[in-house]
Amino acid sequence: MKILRRGVSEMKVCVIGGGASGMVAAITAARAGAQVTILEKNDRLGKKILVTGNGRCNLGNRNLSKEQYYSEDLAFVDRVLDRFGTEETISFFRSIGLLVREKNGYLYPYSEQASSVLDVLRYELEQLGVILRTGCPVRGLVRSGSGTFRVMLQDEQLFFDRVILACGSQAAPKTGSSGDGYLFARQLGLTLLPVVPALVQLRCRGSFWKSVAGVRSEGRLCVMEKGRLIASERGELQLTEYGVSGIPTFQLSRIVNRLLANSPEVELFIDFMPDQPDEFFSDFTRNMKKRTRTVEEYFAGLWNKKLLQVFLKEAGLRPSDSVRNIPRQTLERVYAISRHFSVVCTGSNSFDQAQVCAGGVSLDELTDELEAKKVPGLYLIGELLDVDGKCGGYNLHWAWSTGYIAGSAAAEET
Ligand SMILES: Cc1cc2nc3c(=O)[nH]c(=O)nc-3n(C[C@H](O)[C@H](O)[C@H](O)COP(=O)(O)OP(=O)(O)OC[C@H]3O[C@@H](n4cnc5c(N)ncnc54)[C@H](O)[C@@H]3O)c2cc1C
C-alpha cells in the first residue's frame, strides 16, 4: 500500500478500478477536495492504456459526436459529450502536462507513446495525494442503510461515503477488466444489457481462408440481414486463416455479434473493388481483348494473387484455362464475385481479443451525473456502461468524459 498526501474534504471517495476512467475520476474528485482512494486489482494502474492504439494511445478524436457510439440511449451519450468534448479532453491533458498531437482528427500523445498518457495521470494522482492501492482486488460492495459503502477486500473491509465503479468491461481480461463491475452492478440491483465482444475479428465459414491468410486488401465489408444490406464499412481488410480482421471488420463486429445472438450465422459480403464505377469491366475487357493469355494472366493486374485463385475457383475456372475458350459471361462472373464475395460469419473472436464490449449497465439506471438512481452515492463510468464507440479514440474519450463528470459529482458535499 502506498499512502500519499491526503486531500482536505470530508468526502471519502473510493474509485474501484484504476484504469482510464477511474484515474480521471480520481483526479477530478481529488481536485475538488475529496479524500480519494483507488483500489486496483492489478499490480499497477492503467495496464490497458499501454496497449491502446498499438502502443500509441489514440486518446480522442476531433470528429466527436454521438454517431460514433452505440448505446440504447444515445441522447444520454450526447449530453455527456456536450459537457466534456474534444476541447475539454485536450485541455484536461494539457493541465496535467501532456501535449496532444492530431493526425487527421485522431488525437495522440505528442510522444506517440501510450506510456506518456499513463505517466502523467499517475504523477497527477500522486501530486494530489490520492491513495493508490494496487494488487487489491475488490470482492464485494454493499451500501448500508446509513448511506455509506462497505467495500470488501480479500481480508479487510473499507468504508466510504461515495463509490465510483470503474472496473471496465470484460474485453481484454489480461489487462484486468474481467467483468467484476457487471457482477457488482447486478448485485446492487442495476439492469445490465447483454454484453458481447466488439471491435473484434470475425470468424467465417470456408476452407479457403487458410490460402488467403495474411492478404490485406482495400474493400467494403457489408452486413446483410434477411437479404437486406444493414451496414457496411470501407477500408483495409485483413484476411486471416479463420475469417476477416482490420478496421472495417472491427467497426461492424458489434452489429454482427448482436445478430449472432439470434441466429447461428450472419451473411456478409465483401466488395474488393469498391472504387470502381459500373463501366469498369467493359473498359477492362475492351482493353484486354486482343490478349492471348491464361485466365490467371488476364486478371493478374487486378487483385492479390491469392485472392484471384479463390475467385477463379468460385467461378469454376482453373488458372491455366485459356481466356479464348472462356465465355464472356464467365469472365464477367469472376469480376462479379470480386464485387460481391459472399461470406458466412459464424462468430467472432472472444472477449480475450476484443478491444471493447457492447452492452453493459443500462444508462436508464443513471442520472446525468452518472450516479445510480437506485443506489445514491454510487457512480458508474467508462466501458462498464452500455456505451461502445467505434475505432478512433472514442472509447477512451468516453472513459475520460464519464470519469471527469462522475469524479466532480462524487466529491460534492450534500
Ligand atoms: C488492444 C486494445 C486497444 C485499444 N485501443 C484503443 C484506442 O486506441 N483508443 C480508444 O479510444 N480505445 C481503445 N481501446 C479501448 C479502451 O482502452 C477502453 O475502452 C478503456 O480503457 C476503458 O476504460 P475503463 O476505465 O472503463 O476500463 P479499463 O481501462 O479496462 O480499467 C478498468 C480497471 O479496473 C480494474 N478492475 C477490474 N475489476 C476490479 C476489481 N474487482 N477490483 C479492483 N480493480 C478492478 C482493472 O484491473 C482495470 O485496471 C483499446 C482496447 C484494447 C483492449
PDBQT file of the ligand as one rigid body, heavy atoms in Angstrom, charges set to zero:
ROOT
HETATM    1  C1  LIG A 501      -5.881  -3.747 -27.526  1.00  0.00    +0.000 C 
HETATM    2  C2  LIG A 501      -6.769  -2.553 -27.229  1.00  0.00    +0.000 A 
HETATM    3  C3  LIG A 501      -6.544  -1.372 -27.909  1.00  0.00    +0.000 A 
HETATM    4  C4  LIG A 501      -7.384  -0.273 -27.672  1.00  0.00    +0.000 A 
HETATM    5  N1  LIG A 501      -7.102   0.905 -28.309  1.00  0.00    +0.000 NA
HETATM    6  C5  LIG A 501      -7.877   1.977 -28.086  1.00  0.00    +0.000 A 
HETATM    7  C6  LIG A 501      -7.571   3.236 -28.675  1.00  0.00    +0.000 A 
HETATM    8  O1  LIG A 501      -6.523   3.413 -29.327  1.00  0.00    +0.000 OA
HETATM    9  N2  LIG A 501      -8.441   4.271 -28.459  1.00  0.00    +0.000 N 
HETATM   10  C7  LIG A 501      -9.562   4.143 -27.685  1.00  0.00    +0.000 A 
HETATM   11  O2  LIG A 501     -10.316   5.097 -27.550  1.00  0.00    +0.000 OA
HETATM   12  N3  LIG A 501      -9.838   2.986 -27.049  1.00  0.00    +0.000 NA
HETATM   13  C8  LIG A 501      -9.023   1.909 -27.220  1.00  0.00    +0.000 A 
HETATM   14  N4  LIG A 501      -9.284   0.741 -26.550  1.00  0.00    +0.000 N 
HETATM   15  C9  LIG A 501     -10.435   0.700 -25.619  1.00  0.00    +0.000 C 
HETATM   16  C10 LIG A 501     -10.103   1.439 -24.304  1.00  0.00    +0.000 C 
HETATM   17  O3  LIG A 501      -8.845   1.034 -23.845  1.00  0.00    +0.000 OA
HETATM   18  C11 LIG A 501     -11.149   1.150 -23.227  1.00  0.00    +0.000 C 
HETATM   19  O4  LIG A 501     -12.435   1.486 -23.725  1.00  0.00    +0.000 OA
HETATM   20  C12 LIG A 501     -10.899   1.947 -21.952  1.00  0.00    +0.000 C 
HETATM   21  O5  LIG A 501      -9.625   1.616 -21.419  1.00  0.00    +0.000 OA
HETATM   22  C13 LIG A 501     -11.968   1.667 -20.916  1.00  0.00    +0.000 C 
HETATM   23  O6  LIG A 501     -11.646   2.343 -19.734  1.00  0.00    +0.000 OA
HETATM   24  P1  LIG A 501     -12.260   1.868 -18.355  1.00  0.00    +0.000 P 
HETATM   25  O7  LIG A 501     -11.672   2.737 -17.324  1.00  0.00    +0.000 OA
HETATM   26  O8  LIG A 501     -13.733   1.782 -18.447  1.00  0.00    +0.000 OA
HETATM   27  O9  LIG A 501     -11.746   0.362 -18.174  1.00  0.00    +0.000 OA
HETATM   28  P2  LIG A 501     -10.253  -0.210 -18.046  1.00  0.00    +0.000 P 
HETATM   29  O10 LIG A 501      -9.296   0.711 -18.690  1.00  0.00    +0.000 OA
HETATM   30  O11 LIG A 501     -10.349  -1.608 -18.526  1.00  0.00    +0.000 OA
HETATM   31  O12 LIG A 501      -9.978  -0.173 -16.471  1.00  0.00    +0.000 OA
HETATM   32  C14 LIG A 501     -10.663  -0.977 -15.567  1.00  0.00    +0.000 C 
HETATM   33  C15 LIG A 501      -9.751  -1.231 -14.392  1.00  0.00    +0.000 C 
HETATM   34  O13 LIG A 501     -10.497  -1.847 -13.342  1.00  0.00    +0.000 OA
HETATM   35  C16 LIG A 501      -9.678  -2.829 -12.732  1.00  0.00    +0.000 C 
HETATM   36  N5  LIG A 501     -10.545  -3.789 -12.050  1.00  0.00    +0.000 N 
HETATM   37  C17 LIG A 501     -11.443  -4.641 -12.596  1.00  0.00    +0.000 A 
HETATM   38  N6  LIG A 501     -12.062  -5.349 -11.643  1.00  0.00    +0.000 NA
HETATM   39  C18 LIG A 501     -11.548  -4.934 -10.459  1.00  0.00    +0.000 A 
HETATM   40  C19 LIG A 501     -11.776  -5.317  -9.104  1.00  0.00    +0.000 A 
HETATM   41  N7  LIG A 501     -12.644  -6.278  -8.762  1.00  0.00    +0.000 N 
HETATM   42  N8  LIG A 501     -11.069  -4.681  -8.124  1.00  0.00    +0.000 NA
HETATM   43  C20 LIG A 501     -10.163  -3.716  -8.440  1.00  0.00    +0.000 A 
HETATM   44  N9  LIG A 501      -9.899  -3.348  -9.695  1.00  0.00    +0.000 NA
HETATM   45  C21 LIG A 501     -10.589  -3.942 -10.707  1.00  0.00    +0.000 A 
HETATM   46  C22 LIG A 501      -8.925  -3.430 -13.904  1.00  0.00    +0.000 C 
HETATM   47  O14 LIG A 501      -7.767  -4.128 -13.488  1.00  0.00    +0.000 OA
HETATM   48  C23 LIG A 501      -8.617  -2.192 -14.736  1.00  0.00    +0.000 C 
HETATM   49  O15 LIG A 501      -7.382  -1.603 -14.388  1.00  0.00    +0.000 OA
HETATM   50  C24 LIG A 501      -8.450  -0.369 -26.740  1.00  0.00    +0.000 A 
HETATM   51  C25 LIG A 501      -8.649  -1.554 -26.044  1.00  0.00    +0.000 A 
HETATM   52  C26 LIG A 501      -7.801  -2.638 -26.269  1.00  0.00    +0.000 A 
HETATM   53  C27 LIG A 501      -8.011  -3.913 -25.475  1.00  0.00    +0.000 C 
ENDROOT
TORSDOF 0
